[in-house]
């Protein structure tokens, strides 16, 4: 075959960007003229969307093959008879395709209805499960409340029976006891309790709410003593030490005269106040120098050449004796003021009690009902 005079060629240069390098476009497949491969009928199928092929896909492929054979066997439209036969065959094919499409739509509709029915069934099952859970939780709550009430009643019963037994024991005491005896009056006989080693002082009773040797296991140091002869144990102990035992924290004392500035606005205000104070000090110094140059010269002299005079002590204050009538009058005024303040506080307390009277009654009623139970 003669070589074609036209040839497609690609050129790659070194002046390029790796990110911009692309392959020339080329179609995925080329169909020779006059051919129609059947594999092209499967180009609309993909993985999990028709592939692997199932019964529906097989029926679709067979229908496409029949349609392809029918289109190949159609008579040419050369005369009127051939044209009528061609039209009749095409109409029959269209009716078959219409029925096929109608059947597919009906199947899809039935599938959607089945999914909807299943979703409704699942929803009903979930609602029933949640309702059962709520009923079970309510039942458990009621059982717990019942058990708690029974336990309270039982503890109250034991308490009352214990009181009755103690009262019966006191009544059955011998009459030889003196009338003023502490045991007869129901008080503890501390001397006899500490003298008897089987008493409750030495052996508490668990049913009275006392635990013998309460939390005594915290003093068992034999099972918690590490093996200090092992280097790994020593390293782990040093590693597990709290940070405050190995690190020294030095806190700078705050200046009591200056408030701590927490925001930038406060810090700006403090800086502005410091600048103003410094400027006022400078201006006052300049003014003193301008008014009294000699004093300025004295201030410039060293301290050992400046004579400092002793400061004069202020005069000793004296307390003038007051008149006795004035003191009595002041005491009466103070007493009157205390009475007025006390009356004002009483009025405030009474007004507050009147405002909260309903709440006080409600709390009292609740306490009485609880005591009655």
ZIPE-V873038 format. One record per helix or strand of 3 or more residues. SS is the DSSP state (helix for helix, strand for strand). FROM is the first residue (numbers start at 0). TO is the last residue. If there is no record, write none. Layout:
ss-><SS/SS>
from-><FROM/FROM>
to-><TO/TO>
This chain:
ss-><helix/strand/helix/helix/helix/helix/helix/helix/helix/helix/helix/helix/helix/helix/helix>
from-><37/48/54/79/181/189/205/215/230/242/263/292/302/323/356>
to-><41/50/71/170/184/194/207/218/238/245/290/299/304/354/371>
